């Protein structure tokens, strides 16, 4: 039977450590870290994520400042808001929830966030820092994925990793973190040939394809560690909906360890966002 890596429990530990750090900062400086969260429009999933992010901030003692803007917000207004938040010393982190409405150029918006306040780690300066191994803020989901793998693997040197998905949010940055630990990383995507063969050679599989139950039992070598980043909503024949991952976990008894969906990677993302906000506040304090 594969070990189930309990993301909820590990996220709770990260949140508790973060809350302790916030309390220490407040005691030392009289000021709590501040996170500005911007949501443009009413994407239902984004509303849920933003609500959770703000709720967890409050629990940890981080001051969260919500900016909910209408779907029709001109890009110039959003850029002006970011300029104001960049200049506000009480704001240590800025998060613009994605996706943005089609009329807004997300790249231009992310480029406008001051790199030191970019708690998502999406700004080109932070992407460059990650790929050169020179610090900066690291995207939350990849950071959380590494913490989960760290619970079962301490030496990554020479291990074969198959990353499925080449997104800027997960696939590319997690590959950089794994390379930094000297794993041998193969990044695969929708055009990859013979994906099951590549996956079967891997000691670690990180599945971030957004494809329900893509990774089947025969794709996974006995003893491999499988990290499931998928969040796919499916409707059963009786009309009930549920969330399933990118991996057919019920076929993975021969794996060494797997993350469940829900309760694996998901809770880690928010915990790492809060940790990044504290990191940004600490870095600002010594700058
Ligand atoms: N939308 C989906 N995932 C993310 C994320 O990690 N950060 C932001 N800002 N938006 C998202």
Boltz pocket constraint, residues with backbone or C-beta under 6 A from the ligand:
constraints:
  - pocket:
      binder: B
      contacts: [[A, 95], [A, 96], [A, 97], [A, 98], [A, 99], [A, 120], [A, 140], [A, 141], [A, 169]]
      max_distance: 6.0
